[in-house]
């Protein structure tokens, strides 16, 4: 019997399903194993609850213990019948069973594996967007690889799979390939029901950084994930003397509204403004540093009462000049970014910070990855972390 009750009205458009059986041969009670002190199933539920584009999170399980912790973390629980709870049951069967508990199908369903402990809410939203906005029928997370693969043939010799052994191009000269991270899959529900599996029609791909792509199948995987979690635990405080931020994708959600007269408008968060005001009151210098030469950047900076440099072609050089002008130690400065052009600045400071929906390459170099996306409280979050150190 399903534990899904009290259906929302209107019905959810996007449902995320986390299959979490109680049994596991490789790692006993794997889905309740802790990484960073948090059970794997809870880590997945928290990431999905924090995602902006997921309406409802469902955990499909045959375990009372998993059901209890999943419900406490904010998920609805679907009791999975024994017929689809064994070792040979597919994840798709759990998703289809969960969908059948709803009186009306959602438009989009996610399959999320809690054995991937480092799922970012922003990544979830990107995968949803590939299906909802990008014209794809299905999408998944993957990591970029440049590996030379081999297989052993019937006579015991090694044979190149994706390369000519006589030609070994440099990494930068090879076309990248992508390996499934095993974390997040999104499917348009009608096509998923018709196909019965997660890959059909036009398939999109969302790249994630290598550091987010670990998948736990063995005790060694679990041990590695725990070590990684220890090294990337959220900062209780960011002890710095100044804050520098990008504008688009940090103070905004990286979208612009084009008005009739050709001017642009953006949407910002009032909570971000409150965070900046608190930093100013504490005597922490703040600067907005942007490539965009747009009056809206200067207008927002003026509203916040902070310094601004926009229309800057070399952001790293301008950042170094500003630090020198103020006599600031780069090691005691935080920079918040979201896109590739921010990486040189992130590499200059002691506290490189990425918003939750930053590019994978940006998250990979960040010391702190925020839980909030750009334009949705990211600046307030980093302000609170800075103030916590004071």
Secondary structure, 3 states (H helix, E strand, C coil): CCCCCCCCCCCCCEEEEEECCCCCCCCCCHHHCEECCEEHHHHHHHHHHHCCCCCEEEEEECCHHHHHHHHHHCCEEEECCHHHCCCCCCHHHHHHHHHHCCCCCCCEEEEECCCCCCCCHHHHHHHHHHHHCCCCCEEEEEEEECCCCEEECCCCCEEECCCCCCCCCCHHHCCCEEEEEEEEEEEEHHHHHHHCCCCCCCEEEEECCHHHCCCCCCHHHHHHHHHHHHHCCCCCCCCCCEEEECCCCCCCCCCCEECCCCCEECCCCHHHHHHHHHHHHCCCEEEEEECCCCHHHHHHHHHHCCEEEECCCCHHHHHHHHHHHHCCCHHHEEEEECCHHHHHHHCCCCEEEECCCCCHHHHHHCCEECCCCCCCCHHHHHHHHHHHCC
